[in-house]
Amino acid sequence: MLKLLVLLGSFAWSPTADSLRLETINGKQFIIHQVEARETLFGISRRYGVVMASVIEANPDADGGIEVGQILRIPYSGKKRVTDASSTHEVGPKETLFGISRMYNVTVDDLKAWNNLTSNDLNLGQTLIVRKPLTPTPQDKPAPVAISHTVKEKETLYGIARQYGVKVQDLRAWNNLDESAGLKPGQTLVVSKPDGTQPVTETATTKNPAPATITISERVLGSAEVRENGNAAVMEGTEGNRKYLALHRTIKTGAIVKVRNPLSNKEVFVRITGPLPATDTTDTLIRISKSAYDQIGSGPSTVVEVIYYP
């Protein structure tokens, strides 16, 4: 077994390669990756074609963030992954750019252009585009979806307009409300233009409008995406804790969800560690650790969108 591990770790890696070697640990294969500047956990998981939850499971300390030079174990199946009529290829042991180009009858220059490569260096487990990407046609684009908001107790049209950086008259027009119409708890309001874009008004969100549709990265086959809007607050006792954790009434413990501030367009992935305290009112949708809250919010509470799969 030792001889096998030495053999697997003896690939000709370039000095700049951040995939160091392939290791077998407790019968499972892992790519050993060294974190480089400006890399994120999400980007690394996309690079190696694995879900972020699997990377965090193999590296429990990573759910609080990663640092330059940190060593990560990336799960490796050892199988070629082929999708979209062989449009992608997962780099295996000792494979070269030239060899892959011959395998798919394309040129090395094409592979470099399609994958934004500046050299011939490859990393084990890296996913390459090996067919010319198709140019999307207008009918391929999804129809825009307007952002909606569910009215809570004591909320006003003015307050909701402030939350989403829109005008009160815009809210009335989009929702067919007359001047005398009041709001009821549970009522659903459209808070962006029906075509899916924000109104052109001089607000803080005009320069950097939030996208109309959001799709969480960690897809689960057979499950529908769930989105919830509400207030986020800080978990008590998490000051100084670098981990991104959260409490929610119904989401199962251990699930990884996306929390997004629609005003700043900042988002963070958090791990659910349990339910909200019984003392929390219905105004609180989720509590997140201080380090996660600092990434997206300001003040004692902030309005967020929570996206997950049940």
N, C-alpha and C positions, 0 to 999 in steps of 0.2 A: 504493500500500500504506500509506503514512504517513497519507493522508487517511482510509483505512478504519479504522486503529487509533485515530485521534482520534475518529472517529464512534462506535466501539464503547466508548470510555472516557468518553463524555459523558452517561452515564445520570444521573438525578436522585437521587443517593444522599443519605440523611439524614446529619446530622452525626455520629450515633452508629453508623451502619452500619459493620461491620468488613469487609465485602466491598467493596473499593475500586474495582475496575474489571475489565474483561475485556481480556486481552492475547493477541495471537498471537505465539508465539515458535517459530522454526524450523518454521513451518507447523502448529503445534499450538496449541489454545486453552487458556488457563489463567485461572481466577478468581484475582485477587490478593486475599489475605485477610490482615488484620492481627490478630494474636493478642490477645485480651482476657484480663483477670484470670480465673483459675480455669478457663480452657479447657485441654483436653488434646488430644493428637494423635488419640486414638481418637474423642473427641467431635466434633472437626472433620471427620474422615473420614465419620462417620455423618451429620453435618449436610448434607454435600454429596453424599452417596450414592456415595462412591468407597471402594475398599478402602484400608486404611492403608498397605499396601506401595506403592501407586501414589503416595501423598502423599510417602512417604519417598524414593522414586525421583526425584521431581521436586524434593525438598528434602533432599539428602544430609546436611546439617548437623542436620536435625531428629531423626535417630535417637538423638541423645544427650539429647533433651529440648527443649522450646520455652520461650520467654520472652515476657512481656507486651510488646507492641509489635513483635514479630518479624513480618516479612513472609513469607508462604508462597505458593507457586504451587500451586493446586488444579486437577488435570486436569478439563477441561470438554468434554463430547462435543457440546454444542449440540443434543442431541435431548431430547424430552420422554420421561420415563420413566414408564410407566403399568403398575401392577401391581394384583393383587387386584381385578379388574373395575373399573379406573379409580378405585381408592381413594386413590391418591397422585398428586401433580402436582409436577413440577420447575419452579421459577420461571425463566422466560426473560427476555431483555432487555426492559425497559420494561413488564413486566407488573405489574399492581396487584392488591391484595386484592379490590377491587370487581370488576375484570374477571374474575378467576378465579372469584369467587362466581357470576357470571352464566354463565360457561362450564359450571359443574357444577350450576347451578340450586339453589344453597344460599345462605344469608345470610352476610354478613360476620361477624356475631356468632358464627355456627356455626363458621366457619373459625378465628376467634380462640380459641374454647373448645376445639376439637379439637386445636389446635396450641400451646396455652398462650402465645398472643401478647398482649402488653400494648399494642401500638400497631399502626398500619397499615403500618409499615416492613417491607420484604422485602429479602432478599439474593439476588443472582443465583446460581442453582444450588441454592437452598434447597428442601428437600422438604416439601410440605404434605400433610396428610391432608384429603381433600376429600369423604369419605363418613363418615357416622356410624360410629365404631368399634363392632364387634360385641362384645357381652358374652360372654366365653367360658363355655361350659357345662361341668359337671363332667367329662363324657367327653372334653373337649378337653385336659384337663390330663394331662401325661405321667406315667406310673407312676414312683414314686420308685425310685432305684437306690442300693444300698448301696455305700459306699467300700470298696475292697479293697486289700490289701497283699501283695506277694510277698516271702516270707522269704528273707533273705540269710545268708551264712555267719556263724556265731557270734551271730546274733540270738536274743533270748529273748522269751518272752511278756511278761515284765515290761517289758522295754525298748520293745517295740512298743506296749504299753498307754500308756507315758509319752509316746511320740511323738504319739499321737492323742488324748491326754487322756481315756482311758477306763479302766475297771477290768479287772483280769485276769480276774475272774469273769465279766464281760460277754463278753470275748473267748472264754472257754471255752464259754459258753452259745450264742453266735451261731454257733460253729464246731463244736459237738458234741464238744468235747474233754474227756476226763476228767482227773482230777488227775495221773495218771501219764503222760499223753500228752506226747511231746516234739515239737520242731519240726524240719522238714527243709528244707534250702535248695531254693528253687523252689516251696515250698508256698504256696498262696494263702489268705489269711485275710480274713474280713469284719471290718472295723474300725469299722463304724457299725451302728446297729440295722437289721435287715432291712427296716424300712419306710422307710429312707432318712433317718432323723433321728438326731441324737446322743442318747445316754442322758441322763436328767436327773440329773446328779451334780454335786457342787460342785467343778468344775475350772475352769481358766483359760479353757477354750473354751465353757463353758456359757452365759455371758452373750452371747457373740458366736459361735454355732456356724457352722462352715463349711457352705456349701450342699452338698447331696448330689450334685448333678450340675453339671458344668462344660461349657460349650460355647465354644470359641474363636471370636472374632469374625470372623476372616478365613476364610470358608468357601470351599472349592474344590469345584466341581461334579464329581461322579463319584469323589470321594475319601472314604475313611472316616477319621474322627477317631481319632488314636492318643494314648493316655495312658500315661505311664511314671512310676513312683515310684522315688525313690532319693535319694542325697545330692548336694547342690550344694556346690561349692567356688569360691573366688575365682580368676579368671585372673591369672596372674603378670604383673607389669609394667603393670597397668591402674590403679594408684593415680593419682588426679588426672585420669583420663580420664572425661569426662561421658557417653560413648556407652554404650549398652546392647548389649553384645556377648556371644557365648557360643561354647563349643567342645562338640561332641557326637560320639560315635563313628560314628553312622550317618546323622544328618540332613544333607541336602545343604547345601553352602555357599550363603549368600544367603537361606536360608529364614528367615521370621520366626515365632517360636514363643512360646507363653505359658508362663511359669514361675510356679508358685503355691505359697506356703507354706500347707499345710492347717491349721496351728495358728493362725497369725495372720490367715489369710484375706487376706493381701496378695499381689499379683501384679504382674508386669512383663512387657512384651514385649521380646524380645531378638532380634538378628540373628546367625545362625550364620556364623562366619568361618573355621571349619576343624574338623578332628577333635581329639579329646582327645590329649594327649601319651601316648606309648607307656609312660611311667613310671607313669601313673595305674593304680590297681588297679580291680577290678570294683566296688568300693564306691562309686566316683564315677560318677554318672550324667551330670552336666553341670558345666562350669565357666563362670561368668558374670563379667563385668567388675565391678570394685569398686563402681561407682556403682549398677549393677543389684542387686548383692547387698545393699547397704545398704538398698535399698527393701523387701526381704522377709526378710532373715536376720539372724542374730546368732551370734557365736562362729566357730570355724574352719570349721564345716560345718553344714548344716541339711538336713532332709528336705524335698523338694519334689515337686510333680507337674508334669511337662512335658507340654504338650498341643500337637499339631501335626498337619498333614496330609502324608502321604508323597508 
